[in-house]
Amino acid sequence: MRLTQWTDYTLRVLMYCAATQGRAQPVTITEVAEGYGISRSHLMKIVQQLAAQGLLETTRGRGGGMRLMVPASSINIGAVVRATETDFNLVECFDPATNQCRLNNHCRLKGALWRAMQAFLAVLDGVTLEDLMVTSSGASGAGSAARTVLPTVALPRNSALARRRKPGAAEPEFE
């Protein structure tokens, strides 16, 4: 399964807001756009959708911005992915309206792929936004008030820092 860019950016906005939750000034769209190298207008649509879903509180004008409307521990990543993805048809035969596969009645691939997609979503259902955050002690989740923003909100791959990294350099470890 491959997530759309819309979902990727949605998760980035939520993570950025969670990582900066304790600071006095709200996060701005410009700040996120520059931090990730993403179009401001694209982010505006994403933020508008997140606000409509009740996940972000937005304030317009000077000194405005966005903040999480609910605690990071209450934002389920599986629910966010389901709300932002438009097509869970991994293969043609998942959609009866467009299925042209001649093997449909004799194939077990459809069932295997369906179970794999359900397992993918089940893993995301067990993850909250808070679980994705790294505390100042380096542990993930656990609700620590102090968050280390830079390690948590990684620079995008096309950033100047990423371009300066030597080829073959180790990628960050994943849990």
C-alpha positions in Angstrom: 0.0 0.0 0.0 1.3 3.4 -0.9 -0.1 6.5 0.9 -0.9 9.5 -1.2 1.0 12.8 -0.9 -2.1 14.3 0.7 -2.0 11.8 3.5 1.7 12.2 3.9 1.4 15.9 4.2 -1.6 15.6 6.6 0.5 13.4 8.9 3.4 15.9 8.7 1.2 18.8 9.7 -0.2 16.9 12.6 3.2 15.8 13.7 4.7 19.3 13.4 1.8 20.7 15.5 2.2 18.0 18.1 6.0 18.5 18.3 5.5 22.3 18.9 2.5 22.0 21.2 4.1 23.6 24.2 5.3 26.8 22.7 3.6 30.1 23.1 3.0 31.0 19.4 0.9 28.8 17.1 2.4 27.0 14.1 1.9 28.8 10.8 1.3 27.3 7.4 4.4 29.2 6.1 6.5 27.6 8.9 5.4 24.1 7.9 5.7 24.8 4.2 9.3 26.1 4.5 10.2 23.3 7.0 9.1 20.6 4.6 9.5 22.3 1.2 5.7 22.0 0.5 3.5 24.4 -1.3 1.7 26.8 1.0 -1.5 26.6 -1.1 -1.5 22.8 -0.8 -1.0 23.0 2.9 -3.8 25.5 3.3 -6.3 22.9 1.9 -5.0 20.2 4.2 -5.2 22.5 7.3 -8.7 23.5 6.3 -9.7 19.8 6.1 -8.0 19.0 9.5 -9.9 22.0 11.1 -13.2 20.8 9.6 -12.5 17.3 11.1 -11.9 18.9 14.5 -8.3 18.0 14.8 -6.8 21.5 14.4 -7.8 24.8 15.8 -7.0 27.7 13.4 -6.7 31.4 14.0 -6.5 33.9 11.2 -4.6 37.1 11.0 -1.5 38.5 12.6 -0.3 36.2 15.4 -2.6 33.5 14.1 -1.8 29.9 13.1 -2.8 26.4 14.1 -2.7 24.1 17.1 -4.0 20.7 17.9 -7.6 20.9 19.0 -7.4 17.5 20.8 -4.6 15.8 22.6 -2.1 14.0 20.5 -2.9 10.9 22.5 -6.5 11.0 21.1 -5.5 11.3 17.4 -5.5 7.8 15.9 -3.3 7.4 12.9 -5.4 4.7 11.3 -8.4 7.0 11.5 -6.5 9.9 9.9 -5.3 7.6 7.1 -8.8 6.3 6.4 -10.1 9.9 6.4 -7.5 11.1 3.9 -7.1 8.2 1.5 -9.6 8.0 -1.3 -8.8 4.6 -2.8 -8.1 1.4 -0.9 -8.5 -0.7 -4.0 -5.0 -2.2 -4.1 -5.8 -4.1 -7.3 -8.4 -4.0 -10.0 -10.4 -6.9 -8.6 -11.2 -5.1 -5.3 -13.6 -2.9 -7.3 -16.5 -5.0 -8.8 -17.4 -2.1 -11.1 -14.1 -2.1 -12.9 -12.9 -5.7 -12.4 -11.9 -7.3 -15.7 -9.7 -10.1 -14.2 -10.5 -13.5 -15.8 -9.0 -15.3 -12.7 -11.3 -13.6 -10.2 -13.2 -16.7 -9.3 -10.1 -18.9 -9.2 -7.6 -16.6 -7.5 -6.5 -16.4 -3.9 -4.4 -13.3 -4.4 -7.3 -11.0 -3.8 -7.9 -12.5 -0.4 -4.2 -12.3 0.5 -4.0 -8.7 -0.5 -7.2 -7.8 1.4 -5.8 -9.4 4.6 -2.5 -7.6 4.1 -4.3 -4.2 3.7 -6.4 -5.0 6.8 -3.2 -5.8 8.7 -1.6 -2.5 7.5 -4.6 -0.6 8.8 -4.7 -2.5 12.0 -1.1 -1.5 12.8 -2.0 2.1 12.2 -5.1 1.7 14.3 -2.8 0.9 17.2 -0.8 4.1 16.8 -1.7 7.6 18.1 -0.1 10.9 17.1 1.6 10.9 20.6 3.2 7.6 19.8 5.0 9.2 16.9 6.5 11.9 19.0 10.0 11.7 20.5 10.4 13.1 24.0 13.4 15.0 25.1 14.7 11.8 26.8 14.6 10.1 23.4 11.8 7.8 24.3 8.7 7.9 22.0 5.3 8.7 23.3 4.8 8.6 27.0 3.2 12.1 27.2 6.3 14.0 28.2 5.6 17.8 28.1 9.0 18.7 26.8 9.5 17.7 23.2 12.7 18.0 21.2 11.3 19.5 18.0 14.2 19.2 15.5 14.8 15.4 15.9 11.0 14.8 15.9 10.2 16.9 12.8 12.9 15.7 10.4 13.9 17.7 7.5 12.5 16.5 4.2 14.7 14.6 1.8 15.0 17.5 -0.6 16.3 19.9 2.0 19.7 21.5 1.9 20.8 19.3 4.8 19.7 16.1 3.1 21.5 17.1 0.0 24.8 17.7 1.9 24.6 14.2 3.5 27.2 11.9 1.9 25.9 9.1 -0.4 25.7 5.8 1.4 25.3 7.5 4.8 23.1 5.5 7.2 19.4 6.2 7.1 17.7 6.8 10.4 16.6 3.7 12.3 12.9 2.8 12.6 11.3 1.1 15.5 
